[in-house]
Amino acid sequence: MNEVLVDIRNMSAGYDGNLALKEVSLQVFEQDFLGIIGPNGGGKTTLIKTILGLIKPVSGVITKNSALKENIGYMPQTNLIDTQFPILVAEVVESGLMAGKGLSTSEKKKKVQAVISEMGIETIVDKAIGELSGGQLQRTLLARAIVNDPVLLILDEPNAYVDKRFESRFYQLLQEINRRTAIMLVSHDIGTVISNVKNIACVNETLHYHSGTDVTGDWLEEHLACPFEVIAHGDVPHRVLKKH
């Protein structure tokens, strides 16, 4: 049986006295691939920040497995990345090792080279991030997030990085990573989430967990407490939340 990595019980959290999350409970297990969906302002980012330790709960408890410690890989939204900053792809990936593990220089170099190869970005290691396409930037940031062998990988709106031509390969990479690492994926693209994750959590101030991905439109509307549209491209219908 897989162990619990993160155990959240009746947690409320927010900013400046305003609660973005109200008494939510959630468990994240080893080898889980959990999709987090919900409208803008519903509390998804607050949930991520509490797990990362960037904010403290107002009430309730969040417990992390000792195996997790601070070893969480994080891939932020693209609008948080300054693509004009003068840094090369190889340097971005290596920065994921700054938190340490006491590796020697040669060990760090070996790990960086291995993850660069896994992401297929060997030919762009000497490029500045401002020169990269969306898919190249996505793979570079994913490499940075996993180079330290995290126990849990958190991805915040990863589809914002890339066009649809690279999307299938990106999710193939995530499936491979999920063999060794638990994943939490935050996305508005409900159809893509349902097609790739193992379990779902709907976050809209409160949290509703669904084991598996066999959900109905009625269930989504009920727990998200908002309407959404269904847009089809290719063979997969994608449910997209309306603006609130």
CYANA upper distance limits for C-alpha pairs under 8 A (distance plus 0.5 A):
  2 ASN  CA     29 PHE  CA      6.58
  2 ASN  CA     30 GLU  CA      5.78
  2 ASN  CA     31 GLN  CA      7.84
  3 GLU  CA     29 PHE  CA      6.16
  3 GLU  CA     30 GLU  CA      6.15
  4 VAL  CA     27 GLN  CA      6.98
  4 VAL  CA     28 VAL  CA      6.34
  4 VAL  CA     29 PHE  CA      4.87
  4 VAL  CA     30 GLU  CA      6.84
  4 VAL  CA     65 ASN  CA      7.18
  5 LEU  CA     27 GLN  CA      7.94
  5 LEU  CA     28 VAL  CA      6.08
  5 LEU  CA     29 PHE  CA      5.75
  5 LEU  CA     30 GLU  CA      6.72
  5 LEU  CA     64 LYS  CA      6.21
  5 LEU  CA     65 ASN  CA      5.26
  5 LEU  CA     67 ALA  CA      8.13
  5 LEU  CA     68 LEU  CA      6.91
  6 VAL  CA     26 LEU  CA      8.29
  6 VAL  CA     27 GLN  CA      6.09
  6 VAL  CA     28 VAL  CA      5.58
  6 VAL  CA     29 PHE  CA      7.58
  6 VAL  CA     51 ILE  CA      8.24
  6 VAL  CA     62 ILE  CA      7.59
  6 VAL  CA     63 THR  CA      6.30
  6 VAL  CA     64 LYS  CA      5.18
  6 VAL  CA     65 ASN  CA      6.78
  7 ASP  CA     25 SER  CA      8.18
  7 ASP  CA     26 LEU  CA      6.60
  7 ASP  CA     27 GLN  CA      5.13
  7 ASP  CA     28 VAL  CA      7.18
  7 ASP  CA     61 VAL  CA      8.50
  7 ASP  CA     62 ILE  CA      6.20
  7 ASP  CA     63 THR  CA      5.56
  7 ASP  CA     64 LYS  CA      6.91
  8 ILE  CA     24 VAL  CA      7.72
  8 ILE  CA     25 SER  CA      5.43
  8 ILE  CA     26 LEU  CA      5.49
  8 ILE  CA     27 GLN  CA      6.67
  8 ILE  CA     60 GLY  CA      8.26
  8 ILE  CA     61 VAL  CA      6.35
  8 ILE  CA     62 ILE  CA      4.90
  8 ILE  CA     63 THR  CA      6.89
  9 ARG  CA     23 GLU  CA      7.99
  9 ARG  CA     24 VAL  CA      7.07
  9 ARG  CA     25 SER  CA      5.00
  9 ARG  CA     26 LEU  CA      7.27
  9 ARG  CA     60 GLY  CA      6.33
  9 ARG  CA     61 VAL  CA      5.78
  9 ARG  CA     62 ILE  CA      6.90
 10 ASN  CA     22 LYS  CA      8.17
 10 ASN  CA     23 GLU  CA      4.54
 10 ASN  CA     24 VAL  CA      5.42
 10 ASN  CA     25 SER  CA      5.69
 10 ASN  CA     59 SER  CA      8.01
 10 ASN  CA     60 GLY  CA      5.38
 10 ASN  CA     61 VAL  CA      7.29
 11 MET  CA     21 LEU  CA      7.85
 11 MET  CA     22 LYS  CA      7.02
 11 MET  CA     23 GLU  CA      4.99
 11 MET  CA     24 VAL  CA      5.55
 11 MET  CA     25 SER  CA      6.98
 11 MET  CA     57 PRO  CA      6.86
 11 MET  CA     58 VAL  CA      7.90
 11 MET  CA     59 SER  CA      6.00
 11 MET  CA     60 GLY  CA      4.49
 11 MET  CA     61 VAL  CA      6.31
 11 MET  CA     62 ILE  CA      7.73
 12 SER  CA     19 LEU  CA      7.19
 12 SER  CA     20 ALA  CA      8.09
 12 SER  CA     21 LEU  CA      5.53
 12 SER  CA     22 LYS  CA      4.93
 12 SER  CA     23 GLU  CA      5.37
 12 SER  CA     24 VAL  CA      7.09
 12 SER  CA     57 PRO  CA      6.30
 12 SER  CA     58 VAL  CA      5.98
 12 SER  CA     59 SER  CA      5.73
 12 SER  CA     60 GLY  CA      6.80
 13 ALA  CA     19 LEU  CA      5.97
 13 ALA  CA     20 ALA  CA      6.50
 13 ALA  CA     21 LEU  CA      5.69
 13 ALA  CA     22 LYS  CA      7.37
 13 ALA  CA     46 THR  CA      7.61
 13 ALA  CA     50 THR  CA      8.37
 13 ALA  CA     56 LYS  CA      7.61
 13 ALA  CA     57 PRO  CA      5.12
 13 ALA  CA     58 VAL  CA      5.51
 13 ALA  CA     59 SER  CA      7.55
 14 GLY  CA     18 ASN  CA      5.99
 14 GLY  CA     19 LEU  CA      4.69
 14 GLY  CA     20 ALA  CA      5.24
 14 GLY  CA     21 LEU  CA      6.98
 14 GLY  CA     46 THR  CA      7.27
 14 GLY  CA     57 PRO  CA      8.01
 14 GLY  CA     58 VAL  CA      7.74
 15 TYR  CA     19 LEU  CA      7.08
 15 TYR  CA     20 ALA  CA      8.04
 19 LEU  CA    205 GLU  CA      8.43
 20 ALA  CA     41 GLY  CA      8.04
 20 ALA  CA     42 GLY  CA      7.25
 20 ALA  CA     43 GLY  CA      5.56
 20 ALA  CA     46 THR  CA      7.29
 20 ALA  CA    205 GLU  CA      6.05
 21 LEU  CA     42 GLY  CA      8.30
 21 LEU  CA     43 GLY  CA      6.18
 21 LEU  CA     46 THR  CA      7.81
 21 LEU  CA     47 LEU  CA      8.03
 21 LEU  CA    204 ASN  CA      8.22
 21 LEU  CA    205 GLU  CA      4.91
 21 LEU  CA    206 THR  CA      6.43
 22 LYS  CA    205 GLU  CA      6.16
 22 LYS  CA    206 THR  CA      5.96
 23 GLU  CA     59 SER  CA      8.46
 23 GLU  CA     60 GLY  CA      7.65
 23 GLU  CA    206 THR  CA      7.23
 24 VAL  CA    206 THR  CA      6.10
 24 VAL  CA    207 LEU  CA      5.93
 25 SER  CA    207 LEU  CA      7.51
 26 LEU  CA    207 LEU  CA      8.40
 26 LEU  CA    209 TYR  CA      7.89
 28 VAL  CA     32 ASP  CA      7.14
 28 VAL  CA     34 LEU  CA      8.18
 29 PHE  CA    182 ALA  CA      7.57
 30 GLU  CA    151 VAL  CA      8.40
 30 GLU  CA    181 THR  CA      7.71
 30 GLU  CA    182 ALA  CA      5.93
 31 GLN  CA    178 ASN  CA      6.63
 31 GLN  CA    179 ARG  CA      7.08
 31 GLN  CA    180 ARG  CA      7.22
 31 GLN  CA    181 THR  CA      6.21
 31 GLN  CA    182 ALA  CA      4.82
 31 GLN  CA    183 ILE  CA      7.87
 32 ASP  CA    178 ASN  CA      8.03
 32 ASP  CA    181 THR  CA      8.43
 32 ASP  CA    182 ALA  CA      5.30
 32 ASP  CA    183 ILE  CA      6.60
 32 ASP  CA    184 MET  CA      8.37
 32 ASP  CA    198 LYS  CA      7.35
 32 ASP  CA    199 ASN  CA      8.19
 33 PHE  CA    178 ASN  CA      7.41
 33 PHE  CA    182 ALA  CA      6.39
 33 PHE  CA    183 ILE  CA      5.17
 33 PHE  CA    184 MET  CA      6.43
 33 PHE  CA    185 LEU  CA      8.04
 33 PHE  CA    197 VAL  CA      5.65
 33 PHE  CA    198 LYS  CA      5.69
 33 PHE  CA    199 ASN  CA      6.99
 34 LEU  CA    183 ILE  CA      6.64
 34 LEU  CA    184 MET  CA      5.27
 34 LEU  CA    185 LEU  CA      6.69
 34 LEU  CA    197 VAL  CA      6.32
 34 LEU  CA    198 LYS  CA      6.52
 34 LEU  CA    199 ASN  CA      5.44
 34 LEU  CA    200 ILE  CA      6.09
 34 LEU  CA    201 ALA  CA      7.73
 35 GLY  CA    184 MET  CA      6.44
 35 GLY  CA    185 LEU  CA      5.39
 35 GLY  CA    186 VAL  CA      6.53
 35 GLY  CA    187 SER  CA      7.93
 35 GLY  CA    193 VAL  CA      6.40
 35 GLY  CA    194 ILE  CA      8.01
 35 GLY  CA    197 VAL  CA      6.34
 35 GLY  CA    198 LYS  CA      8.08
 35 GLY  CA    199 ASN  CA      6.70
 35 GLY  CA    200 ILE  CA      5.22
 35 GLY  CA    201 ALA  CA      6.71
 36 ILE  CA     44 LYS  CA      7.65
 36 ILE  CA    184 MET  CA      7.48
 36 ILE  CA    185 LEU  CA      6.37
 36 ILE  CA    186 VAL  CA      5.11
 36 ILE  CA    187 SER  CA      6.98
 36 ILE  CA    200 ILE  CA      6.55
 36 ILE  CA    201 ALA  CA      5.51
 36 ILE  CA    202 CYS  CA      6.55
 36 ILE  CA    203 VAL  CA      7.44
 37 ILE  CA     44 LYS  CA      8.00
 37 ILE  CA    186 VAL  CA      6.56
 37 ILE  CA    187 SER  CA      6.18
 37 ILE  CA    188 HIS  CA      6.45
 37 ILE  CA    190 ILE  CA      7.26
 37 ILE  CA    200 ILE  CA      8.00
 37 ILE  CA    201 ALA  CA      6.88
 37 ILE  CA    202 CYS  CA      5.55
 37 ILE  CA    203 VAL  CA      6.63
 38 GLY  CA     42 GLY  CA      6.56
 38 GLY  CA     43 GLY  CA      8.48
 38 GLY  CA     44 LYS  CA      7.46
 38 GLY  CA    187 SER  CA      8.40
 38 GLY  CA    188 HIS  CA      7.19
 38 GLY  CA    202 CYS  CA      6.07
 38 GLY  CA    203 VAL  CA      5.48
 38 GLY  CA    204 ASN  CA      6.28
 38 GLY  CA    224 LEU  CA      6.68
 38 GLY  CA    241 LEU  CA      8.19
 39 PRO  CA    188 HIS  CA      7.77
 39 PRO  CA    203 VAL  CA      8.26
 39 PRO  CA    204 ASN  CA      7.17
 39 PRO  CA    224 LEU  CA      7.93
 39 PRO  CA    226 CYS  CA      8.45
 39 PRO  CA    241 LEU  CA      6.86
 39 PRO  CA    242 LYS  CA      8.29
 39 PRO  CA    243 LYS  CA      8.06
 39 PRO  CA    244 HIS  CA      7.75
 40 ASN  CA    243 LYS  CA      8.01
 40 ASN  CA    244 HIS  CA      7.55
 41 GLY  CA    204 ASN  CA      8.23
 42 GLY  CA    203 VAL  CA      6.51
 42 GLY  CA    204 ASN  CA      4.54
 42 GLY  CA    205 GLU  CA      5.78
 43 GLY  CA     47 LEU  CA      6.66
 43 GLY  CA    203 VAL  CA      6.81
 43 GLY  CA    204 ASN  CA      6.58
 43 GLY  CA    205 GLU  CA      6.12
 44 LYS  CA     48 ILE  CA      6.92
 44 LYS  CA    186 VAL  CA      7.77
 44 LYS  CA    203 VAL  CA      6.67
 44 LYS  CA    204 ASN  CA      8.28
 45 THR  CA     49 LYS  CA      6.67
 46 THR  CA     50 THR  CA      6.74
 46 THR  CA     55 ILE  CA      8.47
 47 LEU  CA     51 ILE  CA      6.95
 48 ILE  CA     52 LEU  CA      6.67
 48 ILE  CA    154 ILE  CA      8.27
 49 LYS  CA     53 GLY  CA      6.53
 49 LYS  CA     54 LEU  CA      5.55
 49 LYS  CA     55 ILE  CA      6.35
 50 THR  CA     54 LEU  CA      6.37
 50 THR  CA     55 ILE  CA      5.64
 50 THR  CA     56 LYS  CA      6.55
 50 THR  CA     57 PRO  CA      7.34
 51 ILE  CA     62 ILE  CA      8.15
 52 LEU  CA     72 ILE  CA      7.86
 57 PRO  CA     61 VAL  CA      7.80
 57 PRO  CA     62 ILE  CA      8.37
 64 LYS  CA     68 LEU  CA      6.94
 64 LYS  CA     69 LYS  CA      7.36
 65 ASN  CA     69 LYS  CA      7.30
 67 ALA  CA    151 VAL  CA      7.99
 68 LEU  CA     72 ILE  CA      7.61
 68 LEU  CA    150 PRO  CA      8.46
 68 LEU  CA    151 VAL  CA      6.24
 68 LEU  CA    152 LEU  CA      7.76
 71 ASN  CA    148 ASN  CA      8.25
 71 ASN  CA    149 ASP  CA      8.31
 71 ASN  CA    150 PRO  CA      5.53
 71 ASN  CA    151 VAL  CA      6.52
 71 ASN  CA    152 LEU  CA      7.61
 72 ILE  CA    150 PRO  CA      5.59
 72 ILE  CA    151 VAL  CA      6.62
 72 ILE  CA    152 LEU  CA      5.47
 72 ILE  CA    153 LEU  CA      6.29
 72 ILE  CA    154 ILE  CA      7.84
 73 GLY  CA    145 ALA  CA      5.04
 73 GLY  CA    146 ILE  CA      6.34
 73 GLY  CA    148 ASN  CA      8.14
 73 GLY  CA    149 ASP  CA      8.44
 73 GLY  CA    150 PRO  CA      5.83
 73 GLY  CA    151 VAL  CA      8.25
 73 GLY  CA    152 LEU  CA      6.67
 73 GLY  CA    153 LEU  CA      4.99
 73 GLY  CA    154 ILE  CA      6.57
 74 TYR  CA    145 ALA  CA      5.84
 74 TYR  CA    153 LEU  CA      6.38
 74 TYR  CA    154 ILE  CA      5.35
 74 TYR  CA    155 LEU  CA      6.56
 74 TYR  CA    156 ASP  CA      8.43
 75 MET  CA    141 LEU  CA      6.75
 75 MET  CA    142 LEU  CA      6.81
 75 MET  CA    145 ALA  CA      6.37
 75 MET  CA    153 LEU  CA      8.40
 75 MET  CA    154 ILE  CA      6.79
 75 MET  CA    155 LEU  CA      5.38
 75 MET  CA    156 ASP  CA      6.65
 75 MET  CA    158 PRO  CA      8.17
 76 PRO  CA     80 LEU  CA      7.18
 76 PRO  CA     81 ILE  CA      8.34
 76 PRO  CA    155 LEU  CA      7.00
 76 PRO  CA    156 ASP  CA      5.74
 76 PRO  CA    157 GLU  CA      8.13
 76 PRO  CA    158 PRO  CA      8.36
 77 GLN  CA     81 ILE  CA      7.94
 77 GLN  CA    156 ASP  CA      5.86
 77 GLN  CA    157 GLU  CA      6.25
 77 GLN  CA    158 PRO  CA      7.20
 77 GLN  CA    160 ALA  CA      7.87
 78 THR  CA    158 PRO  CA      8.35
 78 THR  CA    160 ALA  CA      7.18
 78 THR  CA    161 TYR  CA      6.71
 83 THR  CA    129 ILE  CA      6.14
 83 THR  CA    130 GLY  CA      5.13
 84 GLN  CA    129 ILE  CA      7.95
 84 GLN  CA    130 GLY  CA      6.00
 85 PHE  CA    129 ILE  CA      8.19
 85 PHE  CA    130 GLY  CA      8.05
 86 PRO  CA    128 ALA  CA      6.88
 86 PRO  CA    129 ILE  CA      8.07
 86 PRO  CA    130 GLY  CA      8.47
 87 ILE  CA     91 GLU  CA      6.87
 87 ILE  CA     92 VAL  CA      7.29
 87 ILE  CA    128 ALA  CA      5.99
 87 ILE  CA    129 ILE  CA      6.92
 88 LEU  CA     92 VAL  CA      6.80
 88 LEU  CA    125 VAL  CA      7.21
 88 LEU  CA    126 ASP  CA      6.22
 88 LEU  CA    127 LYS  CA      5.87
 88 LEU  CA    128 ALA  CA      4.75
 88 LEU  CA    129 ILE  CA      6.47
 89 VAL  CA     93 VAL  CA      6.87
 89 VAL  CA    124 ILE  CA      7.33
 89 VAL  CA    125 VAL  CA      5.28
 89 VAL  CA    126 ASP  CA      6.67
 89 VAL  CA    127 LYS  CA      6.42
 89 VAL  CA    128 ALA  CA      6.62
 89 VAL  CA    129 ILE  CA      6.58
 89 VAL  CA    140 THR  CA      6.96
 90 ALA  CA     94 GLU  CA      6.69
 90 ALA  CA    112 VAL  CA      8.27
 90 ALA  CA    125 VAL  CA      5.35
 90 ALA  CA    126 ASP  CA      7.09
 91 GLU  CA     95 SER  CA      6.60
 92 VAL  CA     96 GLY  CA      7.70
 92 VAL  CA    140 THR  CA      7.78
 92 VAL  CA    141 LEU  CA      7.92
 92 VAL  CA    144 ARG  CA      6.90
 93 VAL  CA     97 LEU  CA      8.46
 93 VAL  CA    112 VAL  CA      7.09
 93 VAL  CA    116 ILE  CA      8.30
 93 VAL  CA    140 THR  CA      7.03
 93 VAL  CA    141 LEU  CA      7.57
 93 VAL  CA    143 ALA  CA      6.34
 93 VAL  CA    144 ARG  CA      4.62
 93 VAL  CA    145 ALA  CA      8.40
 93 VAL  CA    147 VAL  CA      7.59
 94 GLU  CA     98 MET  CA      7.96
 94 GLU  CA    108 LYS  CA      8.13
 94 GLU  CA    109 LYS  CA      8.49
 94 GLU  CA    112 VAL  CA      6.52
 94 GLU  CA    144 ARG  CA      7.25
 94 GLU  CA    147 VAL  CA      8.14
 95 SER  CA    144 ARG  CA      7.35
 96 GLY  CA    144 ARG  CA      5.30
 96 GLY  CA    145 ALA  CA      6.69
 96 GLY  CA    146 ILE  CA      8.15
 96 GLY  CA    147 VAL  CA      6.61
 96 GLY  CA    148 ASN  CA      6.86
 97 LEU  CA    108 LYS  CA      7.80
 97 LEU  CA    147 VAL  CA      7.22
 97 LEU  CA    148 ASN  CA      6.12
103 LEU  CA    107 GLU  CA      6.26
103 LEU  CA    108 LYS  CA      6.55
104 SER  CA    108 LYS  CA      6.68
105 THR  CA    109 LYS  CA      6.70
106 SER  CA    110 LYS  CA      6.70
107 GLU  CA    111 LYS  CA      6.77
108 LYS  CA    112 VAL  CA      6.65
109 LYS  CA    113 GLN  CA      6.63
110 LYS  CA    114 ALA  CA      6.65
111 LYS  CA    115 VAL  CA      6.81
111 LYS  CA    147 VAL  CA      7.03
112 VAL  CA    116 ILE  CA      6.60
112 VAL  CA    147 VAL  CA      6.90
113 GLN  CA    117 SER  CA      6.70
114 ALA  CA    118 GLU  CA      6.76
115 VAL  CA    119 MET  CA      6.66
115 VAL  CA    143 ALA  CA      6.38
115 VAL  CA    146 ILE  CA      8.18
115 VAL  CA    147 VAL  CA      6.58
116 ILE  CA    120 GLY  CA      6.66
116 ILE  CA    121 ILE  CA      6.06
116 ILE  CA    122 GLU  CA      6.47
116 ILE  CA    140 THR  CA      8.40
116 ILE  CA    143 ALA  CA      7.01
117 SER  CA    121 ILE  CA      6.89
117 SER  CA    122 GLU  CA      6.52
119 MET  CA    139 ARG  CA      6.44
119 MET  CA    140 THR  CA      8.08
119 MET  CA    143 ALA  CA      7.03
119 MET  CA    173 LEU  CA      8.22
121 ILE  CA    125 VAL  CA      7.11
121 ILE  CA    136 GLN  CA      7.81
121 ILE  CA    139 ARG  CA      7.86
121 ILE  CA    140 THR  CA      7.84
127 LYS  CA    131 GLU  CA      7.01
127 LYS  CA    132 LEU  CA      7.97
128 ALA  CA    132 LEU  CA      7.75
129 ILE  CA    137 LEU  CA      7.31
132 LEU  CA    136 GLN  CA      6.07
132 LEU  CA    137 LEU  CA      6.24
133 SER  CA    137 LEU  CA      6.65
134 GLY  CA    138 GLN  CA      6.62
134 GLY  CA    161 TYR  CA      5.47
134 GLY  CA    162 VAL  CA      5.14
134 GLY  CA    163 ASP  CA      7.60
135 GLY  CA    139 ARG  CA      6.75
135 GLY  CA    161 TYR  CA      6.91
135 GLY  CA    162 VAL  CA      5.35
135 GLY  CA    163 ASP  CA      7.65
135 GLY  CA    166 PHE  CA      6.92
136 GLN  CA    140 THR  CA      6.63
137 LEU  CA    141 LEU  CA      6.67
137 LEU  CA    161 TYR  CA      7.70
138 GLN  CA    142 LEU  CA      6.60
138 GLN  CA    158 PRO  CA      7.92
138 GLN  CA    161 TYR  CA      6.26
138 GLN  CA    162 VAL  CA      7.43
139 ARG  CA    143 ALA  CA      6.52
139 ARG  CA    170 PHE  CA      8.38
140 THR  CA    144 ARG  CA      6.84
141 LEU  CA    145 ALA  CA      6.70
142 LEU  CA    146 ILE  CA      6.87
143 ALA  CA    147 VAL  CA      6.33
144 ARG  CA    148 ASN  CA      8.44
145 ALA  CA    150 PRO  CA      8.29
145 ALA  CA    153 LEU  CA      7.71
146 ILE  CA    150 PRO  CA      6.47
146 ILE  CA    153 LEU  CA      7.82
149 ASP  CA    181 THR  CA      8.45
150 PRO  CA    181 THR  CA      7.22
151 VAL  CA    180 ARG  CA      8.40
151 VAL  CA    181 THR  CA      5.82
151 VAL  CA    182 ALA  CA      6.83
152 LEU  CA    181 THR  CA      6.21
152 LEU  CA    182 ALA  CA      5.26
152 LEU  CA    183 ILE  CA      6.24
152 LEU  CA    184 MET  CA      8.08
153 LEU  CA    181 THR  CA      7.25
153 LEU  CA    182 ALA  CA      6.64
153 LEU  CA    183 ILE  CA      5.22
153 LEU  CA    184 MET  CA      6.73
154 ILE  CA    183 ILE  CA      6.38
154 ILE  CA    184 MET  CA      5.27
154 ILE  CA    185 LEU  CA      6.48
154 ILE  CA    186 VAL  CA      8.35
155 LEU  CA    183 ILE  CA      8.15
155 LEU  CA    184 MET  CA      6.73
155 LEU  CA    185 LEU  CA      5.30
155 LEU  CA    186 VAL  CA      6.56
156 ASP  CA    185 LEU  CA      6.77
156 ASP  CA    186 VAL  CA      5.41
156 ASP  CA    187 SER  CA      7.31
157 GLU  CA    185 LEU  CA      7.80
157 GLU  CA    186 VAL  CA      5.84
157 GLU  CA    187 SER  CA      5.16
157 GLU  CA    188 HIS  CA      7.71
158 PRO  CA    162 VAL  CA      8.40
158 PRO  CA    185 LEU  CA      8.38
158 PRO  CA    186 VAL  CA      8.24
158 PRO  CA    187 SER  CA      7.73
159 ASN  CA    163 ASP  CA      8.38
159 ASN  CA    167 GLU  CA      7.96
159 ASN  CA    187 SER  CA      7.93
159 ASN  CA    189 ASP  CA      8.42
162 VAL  CA    166 PHE  CA      7.12
162 VAL  CA    167 GLU  CA      7.36
163 ASP  CA    167 GLU  CA      7.18
164 LYS  CA    168 SER  CA      8.07
166 PHE  CA    170 PHE  CA      6.74
167 GLU  CA    171 TYR  CA      6.88
168 SER  CA    172 GLN  CA      6.78
169 ARG  CA    173 LEU  CA      6.81
170 PHE  CA    174 LEU  CA      6.93
171 TYR  CA    175 GLN  CA      6.68
171 TYR  CA    196 ASN  CA      7.66
172 GLN  CA    176 GLU  CA      6.90
173 LEU  CA    177 ILE  CA      6.72
174 LEU  CA    178 ASN  CA      6.46
175 GLN  CA    179 ARG  CA      7.33
176 GLU  CA    180 ARG  CA      8.36
177 ILE  CA    181 THR  CA      6.44
178 ASN  CA    182 ALA  CA      6.25
178 ASN  CA    183 ILE  CA      6.98
185 LEU  CA    193 VAL  CA      8.33
187 SER  CA    193 VAL  CA      7.51
188 HIS  CA    240 VAL  CA      6.86
188 HIS  CA    241 LEU  CA      7.02
189 ASP  CA    193 VAL  CA      6.83
189 ASP  CA    238 HIS  CA      6.92
189 ASP  CA    239 ARG  CA      6.88
189 ASP  CA    240 VAL  CA      6.20
189 ASP  CA    241 LEU  CA      8.38
190 ILE  CA    194 ILE  CA      6.59
190 ILE  CA    238 HIS  CA      6.55
190 ILE  CA    239 ARG  CA      5.63
190 ILE  CA    240 VAL  CA      6.80
191 GLY  CA    195 SER  CA      6.71
191 GLY  CA    236 VAL  CA      7.44
191 GLY  CA    237 PRO  CA      6.41
191 GLY  CA    238 HIS  CA      4.35
191 GLY  CA    239 ARG  CA      5.77
191 GLY  CA    240 VAL  CA      8.32
192 THR  CA    196 ASN  CA      6.89
192 THR  CA    236 VAL  CA      8.38
192 THR  CA    238 HIS  CA      6.98
193 VAL  CA    197 VAL  CA      6.34
194 ILE  CA    198 LYS  CA      8.41
194 ILE  CA    200 ILE  CA      8.16
194 ILE  CA    213 THR  CA      6.12
195 SER  CA    213 THR  CA      8.35
197 VAL  CA    213 THR  CA      7.87
198 LYS  CA    211 SER  CA      8.07
198 LYS  CA    212 GLY  CA      5.89
198 LYS  CA    213 THR  CA      6.84
199 ASN  CA    209 TYR  CA      8.32
199 ASN  CA    210 HIS  CA      6.58
199 ASN  CA    211 SER  CA      5.43
199 ASN  CA    212 GLY  CA      4.93
199 ASN  CA    213 THR  CA      6.20
200 ILE  CA    209 TYR  CA      6.45
200 ILE  CA    210 HIS  CA      5.66
200 ILE  CA    211 SER  CA      7.04
200 ILE  CA    212 GLY  CA      7.30
200 ILE  CA    213 THR  CA      6.96
201 ALA  CA    207 LEU  CA      7.03
201 ALA  CA    208 HIS  CA      6.04
201 ALA  CA    209 TYR  CA      4.83
201 ALA  CA    210 HIS  CA      6.55
202 CYS  CA    207 LEU  CA      6.09
202 CYS  CA    208 HIS  CA      5.64
202 CYS  CA    209 TYR  CA      6.92
202 CYS  CA    220 LEU  CA      8.21
202 CYS  CA    223 HIS  CA      7.06
202 CYS  CA    224 LEU  CA      6.69
203 VAL  CA    207 LEU  CA      5.09
203 VAL  CA    208 HIS  CA      7.17
203 VAL  CA    224 LEU  CA      7.35
204 ASN  CA    223 HIS  CA      8.29
204 ASN  CA    224 LEU  CA      6.36
204 ASN  CA    225 ALA  CA      8.01
208 HIS  CA    223 HIS  CA      7.02
210 HIS  CA    215 VAL  CA      8.46
215 VAL  CA    219 TRP  CA      6.91
215 VAL  CA    220 LEU  CA      7.74
216 THR  CA    220 LEU  CA      6.96
217 GLY  CA    221 GLU  CA      6.66
218 ASP  CA    222 GLU  CA      6.54
219 TRP  CA    223 HIS  CA      6.75
220 LEU  CA    224 LEU  CA      6.24
220 LEU  CA    225 ALA  CA      8.45
221 GLU  CA    225 ALA  CA      6.00
221 GLU  CA    226 CYS  CA      6.17
221 GLU  CA    227 PRO  CA      6.42
221 GLU  CA    228 PHE  CA      7.88
222 GLU  CA    226 CYS  CA      8.03
226 CYS  CA    241 LEU  CA      8.34
226 CYS  CA    242 LYS  CA      8.34
227 PRO  CA    241 LEU  CA      7.38
227 PRO  CA    242 LYS  CA      7.03
228 PHE  CA    239 ARG  CA      6.98
228 PHE  CA    240 VAL  CA      6.21
228 PHE  CA    241 LEU  CA      4.99
228 PHE  CA    242 LYS  CA      5.79
229 GLU  CA    239 ARG  CA      6.06
229 GLU  CA    240 VAL  CA      5.90
229 GLU  CA    241 LEU  CA      6.94
229 GLU  CA    242 LYS  CA      7.40
230 VAL  CA    237 PRO  CA      6.91
230 VAL  CA    238 HIS  CA      6.16
230 VAL  CA    239 ARG  CA      4.85
230 VAL  CA    240 VAL  CA      6.78
231 ILE  CA    237 PRO  CA      6.24
231 ILE  CA    238 HIS  CA      5.61
231 ILE  CA    239 ARG  CA      6.55
231 ILE  CA    240 VAL  CA      7.62
232 ALA  CA    236 VAL  CA      6.64
232 ALA  CA    237 PRO  CA      4.70
232 ALA  CA    238 HIS  CA      6.20
233 HIS  CA    237 PRO  CA      7.05
233 HIS  CA    238 HIS  CA      8.06
